[in-house]
């Protein structure tokens, strides 16, 4: 419980930082003309430059620590950003990091002015090294490794040295590929099959590195600043902020299907009960989405090889609107006849992520007891619905109170509140939930940035 409350309190800063992104989400998105970046490299947008300035002010003025963004903080942010880029020190060379050191004490000025080009330049170099490593890994699969050599591979390199030169990083990756292959051989696979699995794996990584957007780079950069202030503060891009809203409210507008990318295809993993897809009965688990169209006659956009979150954004939309999916049935070979399915989007409730109950029978000392178990996956609240005056807004406390009433009517003789899988969430819900069991006395104390308790 303590860890959950601690994590929850960190959302105070996270929400402040998220506001900056949302306020500017609709601003002009045309890329600026950075002088540092090579042609074709990902560049910050004008909106992101303005957002950086806003976030800098929020962190300095509203964060509890009141820490200044100075040269000392710049050094910390620089290190955090490197950790975001290459946490295992397996892509960048020592020469790259030495070159980046010229920016070590520029991160304070960068966020004040919005001139974040050096951070994007660092990412461009990482992206280049990532491509080089994947291409080298693919080349190694042409020849089966020598399994008779006595050597080792170091998994944890967080605090290890940066590879000194090309020969050293090549040797590191030779061992890594050999270890990846050995792991597959230990499951009973032969080298040709293992090599084919690894080839597909490395090709997917190679594709993903080229699907990174300016928003992705900016989110990592702003999180380097936020985490430099404390480990529980986070920056949310507009897209991440929407995902957080869904986690808190347990609802979104869509068709009600869980998706995952499998071999370049966005694949249906689960159909959510009560949603449009479940009601229609035409979409099946393992079906693969190859195209998405808006409305009754909007053009179908081919989405094979797309990032999952980009496809999700196409499928989601305002309740009452239509979306069409071009689907390759599960098990059908590529090139087989496809079908086009139309759905009217509606509000989807994520009941699997809500508090739920069950009754267990437990034997003790020759008799049995009926024990109610309430599982609380997280502390959630539909803040928007509450602010809109909806008397039936969703929250952890309201759900648990209802479950308690139901369990009492089922004549339970004991109760267990299972918080083992609770990852935290909205702090007011954690304290309100405690109030269902403790009728007086404080359970948590907060001090704001002015020192007021």
Protein Blocks (a to p, Z undefined) as FASTA:
>chain_A
ZZmmmmmmmmmmmmmmmmmmmmmmmmcfbdcddfkbcghiacddfklmmmmmmmmmmmmm
mgmnlpacdfklmmmmmmmmmmmmmmnopmbcfklmmmmmmmmmmmmmmmmnopamlmmm
mmmmmmmmmmmmmmmmmmmmmpccdfkbccdddfblmlmccdfblmlmmmmmmmmmmmmm
mmmmmnopafklmmmmmmmmmmmmmmmmmmpcfklmmmmmmmmmmmmmpmkbccddfklm
mmmmmmmnopacdehpadddeehiacdfbdcehiaklmnomacghiacfbdcehjkbccd
dfehiafklmmmmmgccehiacddddddehiaghiacddddddddddddfklpccddddd
ddeehiacdddddddfbdcddfklmmnopakbccfklmmmmmmmmmmmnopabdcddfkl
pgbjjfklmmmmmmmmmggdcfbdcddfkopZZ
